[in-house]
Amino acid sequence: MEVKIGVQYAPREIVLESGQSAEEIERAVSEALTGKSPLLSLVDDHGRKVLVPADRLAYVELGEPTARKVGFSAL
């Protein structure tokens, strides 16, 4: 699933592909915004952890789950 995170005072958004479900991501964002967690913590497809301070979140955009791309093409 593609996740875009807007961070206050940062000129670019954070974009990552995550293997987590939409419900898991929504739960993590909700916990960060309600103060249960000081950080939004997500894991991308490569196992890297992305941590964003909850008080700096501007927005979180969830994309549709993407199917794996196979092969090469000139699209």
Biopython code that builds the backbone (N, CA, C, O; Angstrom):
import numpy as np
from Bio.PDB.StructureBuilder import StructureBuilder

atoms = [
    (1, "MET", "N", (0.848, -1.159, 0.000)),
    (1, "MET", "CA", (0.000, 0.000, 0.000)),
    (1, "MET", "C", (0.895, 1.224, 0.000)),
    (1, "MET", "O", (1.861, 1.296, 0.760)),
    (2, "GLU", "N", (0.572, 2.195, -0.861)),
    (2, "GLU", "CA", (1.337, 3.435, -0.902)),
    (2, "GLU", "C", (0.831, 4.384, 0.183)),
    (2, "GLU", "O", (-0.373, 4.590, 0.333)),
    (3, "VAL", "N", (1.767, 4.954, 0.931)),
    (3, "VAL", "CA", (1.440, 5.882, 2.009)),
    (3, "VAL", "C", (2.221, 7.173, 1.768)),
    (3, "VAL", "O", (3.436, 7.146, 1.571)),
    (4, "LYS", "N", (1.516, 8.298, 1.785)),
    (4, "LYS", "CA", (2.151, 9.605, 1.671)),
    (4, "LYS", "C", (1.915, 10.349, 2.975)),
    (4, "LYS", "O", (0.785, 10.442, 3.455)),
    (5, "ILE", "N", (2.995, 10.878, 3.544)),
    (5, "ILE", "CA", (2.915, 11.569, 4.827)),
    (5, "ILE", "C", (3.419, 12.990, 4.644)),
    (5, "ILE", "O", (4.555, 13.210, 4.224)),
    (6, "GLY", "N", (2.568, 13.946, 4.961)),
    (6, "GLY", "CA", (2.969, 15.343, 4.941)),
    (6, "GLY", "C", (3.468, 15.736, 6.319)),
    (6, "GLY", "O", (2.823, 15.448, 7.327)),
    (7, "VAL", "N", (4.625, 16.398, 6.361)),
    (7, "VAL", "CA", (5.223, 16.808, 7.622)),
    (7, "VAL", "C", (5.287, 18.334, 7.643)),
    (7, "VAL", "O", (5.738, 18.954, 6.679)),
    (8, "GLN", "N", (4.839, 18.931, 8.734)),
    (8, "GLN", "CA", (4.864, 20.388, 8.862)),
    (8, "GLN", "C", (6.295, 20.896, 8.736)),
    (8, "GLN", "O", (7.235, 20.280, 9.238)),
    (9, "TYR", "N", (6.442, 22.028, 8.056)),
    (9, "TYR", "CA", (7.719, 22.713, 7.875)),
    (9, "TYR", "C", (8.718, 21.925, 7.043)),
    (9, "TYR", "O", (9.900, 22.267, 7.029)),
    (10, "ALA", "N", (8.278, 20.876, 6.346)),
    (10, "ALA", "CA", (9.141, 20.106, 5.453)),
    (10, "ALA", "C", (8.655, 20.339, 4.026)),
    (10, "ALA", "O", (7.459, 20.225, 3.759)),
    (11, "PRO", "N", (9.557, 20.660, 3.110)),
    (11, "PRO", "CA", (9.140, 20.983, 1.754)),
    (11, "PRO", "C", (8.634, 19.784, 0.947)),
    (11, "PRO", "O", (7.914, 19.963, -0.035)),
    (12, "ARG", "N", (9.004, 18.570, 1.350)),
    (12, "ARG", "CA", (8.590, 17.386, 0.597)),
    (12, "ARG", "C", (7.849, 16.425, 1.503)),
    (12, "ARG", "O", (8.051, 16.401, 2.717)),
    (13, "GLU", "N", (6.978, 15.627, 0.881)),
    (13, "GLU", "CA", (6.263, 14.609, 1.641)),
    (13, "GLU", "C", (7.074, 13.319, 1.661)),
    (13, "GLU", "O", (7.953, 13.113, 0.825)),
    (14, "ILE", "N", (6.773, 12.462, 2.617)),
    (14, "ILE", "CA", (7.405, 11.147, 2.709)),
    (14, "ILE", "C", (6.498, 10.164, 1.983)),
    (14, "ILE", "O", (5.302, 10.092, 2.266)),
    (15, "VAL", "N", (7.062, 9.410, 1.050)),
    (15, "VAL", "CA", (6.292, 8.417, 0.294)),
    (15, "VAL", "C", (6.939, 7.055, 0.528)),
    (15, "VAL", "O", (8.148, 6.895, 0.362)),
    (16, "LEU", "N", (6.119, 6.075, 0.917)),
    (16, "LEU", "CA", (6.651, 4.737, 1.114)),
    (16, "LEU", "C", (5.618, 3.694, 0.716)),
    (16, "LEU", "O", (4.413, 3.946, 0.723)),
    (17, "GLU", "N", (6.123, 2.523, 0.372)),
    (17, "GLU", "CA", (5.279, 1.362, 0.098)),
    (17, "GLU", "C", (5.325, 0.491, 1.340)),
    (17, "GLU", "O", (6.401, 0.076, 1.771)),
    (18, "SER", "N", (4.175, 0.215, 1.910)),
    (18, "SER", "CA", (4.114, -0.555, 3.148)),
    (18, "SER", "C", (3.317, -1.833, 2.943)),
    (18, "SER", "O", (2.327, -1.861, 2.211)),
    (19, "GLY", "N", (3.769, -2.880, 3.601)),
    (19, "GLY", "CA", (3.051, -4.152, 3.574)),
    (19, "GLY", "C", (1.953, -4.215, 4.626)),
    (19, "GLY", "O", (1.211, -5.194, 4.695)),
    (20, "GLN", "N", (1.849, -3.167, 5.450)),
    (20, "GLN", "CA", (0.810, -3.125, 6.475)),
    (20, "GLN", "C", (-0.548, -2.872, 5.819)),
    (20, "GLN", "O", (-0.629, -2.260, 4.754)),
    (21, "SER", "N", (-1.592, -3.344, 6.457)),
    (21, "SER", "CA", (-2.941, -3.139, 5.926)),
    (21, "SER", "C", (-3.395, -1.709, 6.208)),
    (21, "SER", "O", (-2.813, -1.016, 7.042)),
    (22, "ALA", "N", (-4.426, -1.285, 5.514)),
    (22, "ALA", "CA", (-4.970, 0.058, 5.712)),
    (22, "ALA", "C", (-5.454, 0.239, 7.146)),
    (22, "ALA", "O", (-5.308, 1.321, 7.714)),
    (23, "GLU", "N", (-6.027, -0.803, 7.735)),
    (23, "GLU", "CA", (-6.521, -0.721, 9.105)),
    (23, "GLU", "C", (-5.377, -0.523, 10.095)),
    (23, "GLU", "O", (-5.499, 0.254, 11.042)),
    (24, "GLU", "N", (-4.258, -1.230, 9.874)),
    (24, "GLU", "CA", (-3.106, -1.082, 10.759)),
    (24, "GLU", "C", (-2.524, 0.331, 10.680)),
    (24, "GLU", "O", (-2.153, 0.916, 11.698)),
    (25, "ILE", "N", (-2.450, 0.865, 9.478)),
    (25, "ILE", "CA", (-1.917, 2.216, 9.293)),
    (25, "ILE", "C", (-2.854, 3.233, 9.924)),
    (25, "ILE", "O", (-2.398, 4.152, 10.605)),
    (26, "GLU", "N", (-4.153, 3.084, 9.709)),
    (26, "GLU", "CA", (-5.128, 3.996, 10.317)),
    (26, "GLU", "C", (-5.046, 3.956, 11.842)),
    (26, "GLU", "O", (-5.141, 4.995, 12.495)),
    (27, "ARG", "N", (-4.872, 2.784, 12.404)),
    (27, "ARG", "CA", (-4.764, 2.644, 13.853)),
    (27, "ARG", "C", (-3.510, 3.366, 14.365)),
    (27, "ARG", "O", (-3.566, 4.053, 15.385)),
    (28, "ALA", "N", (-2.385, 3.213, 13.666)),
    (28, "ALA", "CA", (-1.141, 3.870, 14.075)),
    (28, "ALA", "C", (-1.275, 5.389, 13.991)),
    (28, "ALA", "O", (-0.804, 6.104, 14.876)),
    (29, "VAL", "N", (-1.916, 5.884, 12.928)),
    (29, "VAL", "CA", (-2.120, 7.336, 12.777)),
    (29, "VAL", "C", (-3.048, 7.850, 13.872)),
    (29, "VAL", "O", (-2.792, 8.899, 14.463)),
    (30, "SER", "N", (-4.112, 7.124, 14.141)),
    (30, "SER", "CA", (-5.059, 7.522, 15.176)),
    (30, "SER", "C", (-4.404, 7.588, 16.546)),
    (30, "SER", "O", (-4.639, 8.532, 17.300)),
    (31, "GLU", "N", (-3.584, 6.593, 16.874)),
    (31, "GLU", "CA", (-2.887, 6.588, 18.158)),
    (31, "GLU", "C", (-1.930, 7.766, 18.271)),
    (31, "GLU", "O", (-1.791, 8.359, 19.341)),
    (32, "ALA", "N", (-1.267, 8.106, 17.160)),
    (32, "ALA", "CA", (-0.339, 9.240, 17.180)),
    (32, "ALA", "C", (-1.089, 10.556, 17.354)),
    (32, "ALA", "O", (-0.639, 11.433, 18.092)),
    (33, "LEU", "N", (-2.217, 10.699, 16.688)),
    (33, "LEU", "CA", (-2.951, 11.958, 16.753)),
    (33, "LEU", "C", (-3.709, 12.151, 18.066)),
    (33, "LEU", "O", (-3.941, 13.286, 18.483)),
    (34, "THR", "N", (-4.094, 11.063, 18.716)),
    (34, "THR", "CA", (-4.810, 11.184, 19.995)),
    (34, "THR", "C", (-3.874, 11.271, 21.194)),
    (34, "THR", "O", (-4.327, 11.443, 22.325)),
    (35, "GLY", "N", (-2.570, 11.151, 20.952)),
    (35, "GLY", "CA", (-1.606, 11.286, 22.030)),
    (35, "GLY", "C", (-1.219, 9.989, 22.705)),
    (35, "GLY", "O", (-0.448, 10.007, 23.664)),
    (36, "LYS", "N", (-1.734, 8.855, 22.230)),
    (36, "LYS", "CA", (-1.366, 7.571, 22.827)),
    (36, "LYS", "C", (0.079, 7.213, 22.505)),
    (36, "LYS", "O", (0.725, 6.476, 23.250)),
    (37, "SER", "N", (0.583, 7.739, 21.392)),
    (37, "SER", "CA", (1.957, 7.482, 20.973)),
    (37, "SER", "C", (2.572, 8.801, 20.514)),
    (37, "SER", "O", (1.932, 9.539, 19.765)),
    (38, "PRO", "N", (3.795, 9.118, 20.942)),
    (38, "PRO", "CA", (4.416, 10.383, 20.528)),
    (38, "PRO", "C", (4.934, 10.362, 19.093)),
    (38, "PRO", "O", (5.243, 11.409, 18.524)),
    (39, "LEU", "N", (5.028, 9.158, 18.505)),
    (39, "LEU", "CA", (5.544, 9.015, 17.144)),
    (39, "LEU", "C", (4.599, 8.194, 16.281)),
    (39, "LEU", "O", (3.951, 7.264, 16.760)),
    (40, "LEU", "N", (4.529, 8.552, 14.998)),
    (40, "LEU", "CA", (3.886, 7.681, 14.014)),
    (40, "LEU", "C", (4.984, 6.764, 13.501)),
    (40, "LEU", "O", (5.988, 7.236, 12.968)),
    (41, "SER", "N", (4.806, 5.482, 13.653)),
    (41, "SER", "CA", (5.807, 4.497, 13.271)),
    (41, "SER", "C", (5.223, 3.559, 12.222)),
    (41, "SER", "O", (4.236, 2.869, 12.480)),
    (42, "LEU", "N", (5.837, 3.533, 11.028)),
    (42, "LEU", "CA", (5.414, 2.645, 9.950)),
    (42, "LEU", "C", (6.625, 1.895, 9.423)),
    (42, "LEU", "O", (7.752, 2.376, 9.540)),
    (43, "VAL", "N", (6.405, 0.719, 8.845)),
    (43, "VAL", "CA", (7.476, -0.089, 8.275)),
    (43, "VAL", "C", (7.216, -0.228, 6.789)),
    (43, "VAL", "O", (6.099, -0.547, 6.380)),
    (44, "ASP", "N", (8.260, 0.012, 5.958)),
    (44, "ASP", "CA", (8.078, -0.102, 4.517)),
    (44, "ASP", "C", (8.344, -1.533, 4.053)),
    (44, "ASP", "O", (8.652, -2.408, 4.862)),
    (45, "ASP", "N", (8.222, -1.765, 2.744)),
    (45, "ASP", "CA", (8.385, -3.108, 2.178)),
    (45, "ASP", "C", (9.789, -3.668, 2.352)),
    (45, "ASP", "O", (9.970, -4.885, 2.308)),
    (46, "HIS", "N", (10.777, -2.817, 2.546)),
    (46, "HIS", "CA", (12.160, -3.259, 2.699)),
    (46, "HIS", "C", (12.553, -3.448, 4.163)),
    (46, "HIS", "O", (13.713, -3.732, 4.461)),
    (47, "GLY", "N", (11.603, -3.293, 5.068)),
    (47, "GLY", "CA", (11.864, -3.480, 6.486)),
    (47, "GLY", "C", (12.381, -2.247, 7.196)),
    (47, "GLY", "O", (12.703, -2.308, 8.382)),
    (48, "ARG", "N", (12.468, -1.125, 6.490)),
    (48, "ARG", "CA", (12.922, 0.113, 7.126)),
    (48, "ARG", "C", (11.774, 0.731, 7.900)),
    (48, "ARG", "O", (10.626, 0.707, 7.456)),
    (49, "LYS", "N", (12.090, 1.281, 9.056)),
    (49, "LYS", "CA", (11.083, 1.897, 9.909)),
    (49, "LYS", "C", (11.111, 3.405, 9.693)),
    (49, "LYS", "O", (12.179, 4.018, 9.696)),
    (50, "VAL", "N", (9.934, 4.001, 9.504)),
    (50, "VAL", "CA", (9.791, 5.444, 9.338)),
    (50, "VAL", "C", (9.120, 5.980, 10.591)),
    (50, "VAL", "O", (8.031, 5.537, 10.955)),
    (51, "LEU", "N", (9.766, 6.932, 11.251)),
    (51, "LEU", "CA", (9.237, 7.530, 12.473)),
    (51, "LEU", "C", (9.014, 9.019, 12.232)),
    (51, "LEU", "O", (9.919, 9.724, 11.785)),
    (52, "VAL", "N", (7.805, 9.494, 12.530)),
    (52, "VAL", "CA", (7.465, 10.902, 12.370)),
    (52, "VAL", "C", (6.865, 11.383, 13.686)),
    (52, "VAL", "O", (5.953, 10.747, 14.214)),
    (53, "PRO", "N", (7.366, 12.505, 14.229)),
    (53, "PRO", "CA", (6.769, 13.035, 15.456)),
    (53, "PRO", "C", (5.289, 13.363, 15.237)),
    (53, "PRO", "O", (4.931, 14.012, 14.254)),
    (54, "ALA", "N", (4.449, 12.918, 16.141)),
    (54, "ALA", "CA", (2.998, 13.087, 15.989)),
    (54, "ALA", "C", (2.592, 14.550, 15.899)),
    (54, "ALA", "O", (1.640, 14.881, 15.192)),
    (55, "ASP", "N", (3.293, 15.427, 16.600)),
    (55, "ASP", "CA", (2.914, 16.836, 16.584)),
    (55, "ASP", "C", (3.336, 17.554, 15.298)),
    (55, "ASP", "O", (3.013, 18.728, 15.116)),
    (56, "ARG", "N", (4.049, 16.867, 14.411)),
    (56, "ARG", "CA", (4.474, 17.451, 13.137)),
    (56, "ARG", "C", (3.701, 16.907, 11.931)),
    (56, "ARG", "O", (3.975, 17.293, 10.795)),
    (57, "LEU", "N", (2.733, 16.010, 12.176)),
    (57, "LEU", "CA", (1.959, 15.437, 11.070)),
    (57, "LEU", "C", (1.043, 16.496, 10.468)),
    (57, "LEU", "O", (0.300, 17.164, 11.187)),
    (58, "ALA", "N", (1.098, 16.646, 9.150)),
    (58, "ALA", "CA", (0.186, 17.543, 8.456)),
    (58, "ALA", "C", (-0.959, 16.720, 7.850)),
    (58, "ALA", "O", (-2.126, 17.092, 7.975)),
    (59, "TYR", "N", (-0.623, 15.606, 7.197)),
    (59, "TYR", "CA", (-1.639, 14.720, 6.624)),
    (59, "TYR", "C", (-1.028, 13.355, 6.355)),
    (59, "TYR", "O", (0.191, 13.215, 6.263)),
    (60, "VAL", "N", (-1.885, 12.352, 6.230)),
    (60, "VAL", "CA", (-1.489, 11.003, 5.831)),
    (60, "VAL", "C", (-2.462, 10.557, 4.753)),
    (60, "VAL", "O", (-3.675, 10.549, 4.964)),
    (61, "GLU", "N", (-1.928, 10.189, 3.602)),
    (61, "GLU", "CA", (-2.752, 9.767, 2.464)),
    (61, "GLU", "C", (-2.477, 8.297, 2.190)),
    (61, "GLU", "O", (-1.329, 7.898, 1.998)),
    (62, "LEU", "N", (-3.528, 7.500, 2.171)),
    (62, "LEU", "CA", (-3.404, 6.072, 1.895)),
    (62, "LEU", "C", (-3.840, 5.795, 0.467)),
    (62, "LEU", "O", (-4.935, 6.180, 0.057)),
    (63, "GLY", "N", (-2.974, 5.124, -0.289)),
    (63, "GLY", "CA", (-3.311, 4.741, -1.657)),
    (63, "GLY", "C", (-3.922, 3.360, -1.673)),
    (63, "GLY", "O", (-4.078, 2.715, -0.636)),
    (64, "GLU", "N", (-4.261, 2.923, -2.855)),
    (64, "GLU", "CA", (-4.818, 1.584, -3.001)),
    (64, "GLU", "C", (-3.697, 0.559, -2.947)),
    (64, "GLU", "O", (-2.563, 0.855, -3.325)),
    (65, "PRO", "N", (-4.007, -0.639, -2.480)),
    (65, "PRO", "CA", (-2.979, -1.681, -2.492)),
    (65, "PRO", "C", (-2.498, -1.915, -3.922)),
    (65, "PRO", "O", (-3.303, -1.984, -4.850)),
    (66, "THR", "N", (-1.182, -2.038, -4.094)),
    (66, "THR", "CA", (-0.620, -2.222, -5.429)),
    (66, "THR", "C", (-0.228, -3.670, -5.632)),
    (66, "THR", "O", (0.273, -4.325, -4.719)),
    (67, "ALA", "N", (-0.461, -4.165, -6.842)),
    (67, "ALA", "CA", (-0.049, -5.519, -7.187)),
    (67, "ALA", "C", (1.424, -5.478, -7.563)),
    (67, "ALA", "O", (1.919, -4.462, -8.049)),
    (68, "ARG", "N", (2.114, -6.572, -7.340)),
    (68, "ARG", "CA", (3.531, -6.619, -7.696)),
    (68, "ARG", "C", (3.690, -6.510, -9.201)),
    (68, "ARG", "O", (2.947, -7.129, -9.964)),
    (69, "LYS", "N", (4.665, -5.717, -9.621)),
    (69, "LYS", "CA", (4.964, -5.571, -11.048)),
    (69, "LYS", "C", (6.006, -6.606, -11.419)),
    (69, "LYS", "O", (6.982, -6.806, -10.698)),
    (70, "VAL", "N", (5.792, -7.263, -12.551)),
    (70, "VAL", "CA", (6.702, -8.288, -13.001)),
    (70, "VAL", "C", (7.175, -7.951, -14.399)),
    (70, "VAL", "O", (6.381, -7.564, -15.257)),
    (71, "GLY", "N", (8.465, -8.098, -14.626)),
    (71, "GLY", "CA", (9.011, -7.896, -15.963)),
    (71, "GLY", "C", (9.347, -6.450, -16.249)),
    (71, "GLY", "O", (9.249, -5.579, -15.385)),
    (72, "PHE", "N", (9.746, -6.221, -17.493)),
    (72, "PHE", "CA", (10.127, -4.896, -17.937)),
    (72, "PHE", "C", (9.257, -4.530, -19.110)),
    (72, "PHE", "O", (8.914, -5.388, -19.923)),
    (73, "SER", "N", (8.900, -3.283, -19.208)),
    (73, "SER", "CA", (8.131, -2.830, -20.356)),
    (73, "SER", "C", (8.417, -1.365, -20.593)),
    (73, "SER", "O", (8.932, -0.671, -19.717)),
    (74, "ALA", "N", (8.086, -0.906, -21.760)),
    (74, "ALA", "CA", (8.296, 0.501, -22.119)),
    (74, "ALA", "C", (6.947, 1.190, -22.160)),
    (74, "ALA", "O", (6.449, 1.536, -23.231)),
    (75, "LEU", "N", (6.359, 1.388, -20.991)),
    (75, "LEU", "CA", (5.059, 2.043, -20.929)),
    (75, "LEU", "C", (5.204, 3.512, -20.899)),
    (75, "LEU", "O", (4.206, 4.231, -20.846)),
]
sb = StructureBuilder()
sb.init_structure("model")
sb.init_model(0)
sb.init_chain("A")
sb.init_seg("    ")
for serial, (resi, resn, name, xyz) in enumerate(atoms, 1):
    if name == "N":
        sb.init_residue(resn, " ", resi, " ")
    sb.init_atom(name, np.array(xyz, "f"), 0.0, 1.0, " ", f" {name:<3s}", serial, name[0])
structure = sb.get_structure()
